[in-house]
């Protein structure tokens, strides 16, 4: 178990003691082993840094598709679905922290899978975790390429911009600890929020969105209640799930916190702020743009504002790619070197393994971004196929694993209600995964079949906002 006395002594040092190069910080962690100043400190994220890392893992690409999801579902059903997804994912995020406190040796969702389902659970959850973040990193590269296309007025081939995004993401992702990455997350989150609010303000003051007819009188055609097909509706909800699907990252974040007892505080701040931003952006942009909202939404306010907003967004999107390459790379790295002295040292094996993990993950993500260059469809596919599986079912199982035996002693109303809730989360997650994947695949097929649809490794702009 984690030695709380040593941790308290370390965290209680005065600034002068912390800055003394002769003071040897040493701590034992169930995941990383001995942590000393001679190697990377994997337990150096404070509660404020945790808030930022959580928010950055959520706010990035998903928010840009929310107005389009509202257009599919309608304003009222869209808000209701968004809030339901927020409630379920917030509970799932909370369970991650509780499970980590109950089982200190858990680093990733694969460890949770091993406790619940044995070796098979470890491999299934571990593979799904890596695949999920590799896909998300690929969508981040696609979003960054769209931004570079917009700012440069398509000065070069889109495929080249995806490659630039991959190289930049791999370089920054090679920073070894989330504690050092957190300051970049501050910059990235600030930039993406500035870009989003620029567009939000712009669509409110402009005459009409850029995709709307530019002649005659125009009134927003926003819908209170939409009339989508099943595949369209389920794809829209899947994109909302993706907007909240930072849950798998929270395992890694809580594992690198200096004091995990502050996890719940950080979570409440994060989810409250994220939900307020999502509802505000979604409602305002969709209200003023109607069915002519672009996706990604930064293209809704005209060419000039599009360039300005994407200019601010580029650092934020680069940090998104960095974080989403870092997470699966760290997962593979820790699993490969866990229990070895090389995990927390500066040895050649340590560095060679770490750079190999970040480069390998980045390369696979680049291939995905180039092969499925359709932003909306890629976002909904990730949210449906992997987002729900990472954010819903495992957390329902985790609560049951920790609390099922309590029902044998005292089947209280609260216990029975939580059993029903956990089973509901598992069932709704499974339904969303199957139905959402179907809807997303249909959407991708339609996009490729449509005239002017984006093709793999093409030089065309991969958004519909131009």
Number of C-alpha atoms within 10 A of each C-alpha: 10 14 11 13 10 14 18 12 11 17 13 11 11 9 8 8 12 15 10 9 10 9 10 12 17 14 21 17 19 17 21 23 17 18 19 16 15 12 14 17 23 23 23 19 25 19 21 16 22 27 25 23 29 25 23 29 24 23 26 24 27 22 24 25 25 30 31 27 29 33 27 24 25 22 22 15 15 28 19 11 17 24 16 14 21 21 14 18 23 20 17 24 26 18 18 28 22 17 18 18 16 11 16 14 17 21 23 27 27 25 22 27 22 18 16 18 17 13 13 13 18 20 16 15 22 23 15 19 23 20 18 23 27 28 26 29 31 32 30 32 33 34 31 27 29 27 28 24 24 25 19 12 11 17 11 13 15 23 23 15 22 28 20 17 28 31 18 17 27 27 17 19 28 22 17 19 18 28 23 16 21 23 13 23 26 18 15 25 25 17 21 26 17 17 23 23 17 19 24 23 14 20 24 16 10 12 14 23 25 21 18 16 11 11 6 6 8 12 12 15 14 20 18 14 15 17 12 14 12 13 17 19 20 26 31 33 25 29 32 30 30 28 29 28 29 25 24 23 24 23 21 19 25 27 27 24 21 20 18 22 14 16 24 18 14 21 22 15 15 21 21 12 13 21 19 11 17 22 17 14 22 26 21 17 29 30 22 24 28 24 20 21 30 25 21 24 27 28 28 29 30 19 16 12 18 24 22 16 26 30 19 20 27 23 20 29 29 25 29 32 32 30 30 31 35 31 24 27 29 21 19 19 19 21 17 12 17 16 15 13 15 17 27 23 19 13 13 10 13 18 16 10 20 23 19 15 22 27 22 16 27 32 19 17 28 26 17 21 30 23 16 20 29 25 25 26 23 24 27 32 26 26 34 32 22 23 32 29 24 23 28 29 21 24 26 24 21 21 20 17 15 14 14 16 11 12 12 8 8 10 13 11 9 9 15 14 12 16 19 13 15 22 17 15 24 20 15 13 24 18 14 24 24 15 18 30 23 18 24 28 17 15 21 21 12 13 17 15 11 10 8 9 16 22 16 17 17 15 16 19 20 27 23 18 22 15
